[in-house]
Amino acid sequence: MQQIALFGTSADPPTIGHQAIMEWLVGLYDQVAVWAADNPFKTHRS
């Protein structure tokens, strides 16, 4: 049975830490899906 990881984030911008988590997941799971979404509660700088 395949193991699939789902990594959800609202990182803006993504950091090296986010990359490290994704690389770690790739080593543990057969497939990794990254779900990136806007966070309506975050304030964005213009």
C-alpha positions in Angstrom: 0.0 0.0 0.0 1.3 3.4 -0.9 1.8 6.0 1.7 0.9 9.6 0.8 1.7 12.7 2.8 -0.2 16.0 2.5 1.7 19.1 3.5 -0.5 22.1 3.8 0.9 25.6 4.1 0.1 29.2 3.7 3.8 30.2 3.7 4.3 33.5 1.9 7.2 33.3 1.1 8.2 29.7 1.6 11.5 29.3 3.5 14.4 26.9 3.7 12.6 25.4 6.7 9.5 24.6 4.5 11.9 23.0 2.0 13.5 20.9 4.7 10.2 19.6 5.8 9.2 18.6 2.2 12.6 16.9 1.7 12.1 15.0 5.0 8.6 13.9 3.9 9.9 12.7 0.5 12.3 10.4 2.4 9.4 8.9 4.4 6.5 8.6 2.0 5.9 7.2 -1.5 4.2 10.4 -2.6 4.1 14.0 -1.2 1.4 16.5 -2.1 1.9 20.1 -1.2 -1.2 22.2 -0.8 -0.5 25.9 -0.7 -3.3 28.4 0.0 -3.8 32.0 1.0 -4.5 32.7 4.6 -7.3 35.3 4.8 -6.2 36.2 8.3 -2.7 37.2 7.3 -1.9 40.8 6.5 0.1 41.4 3.3 2.6 44.2 2.9 2.2 46.3 -0.2 
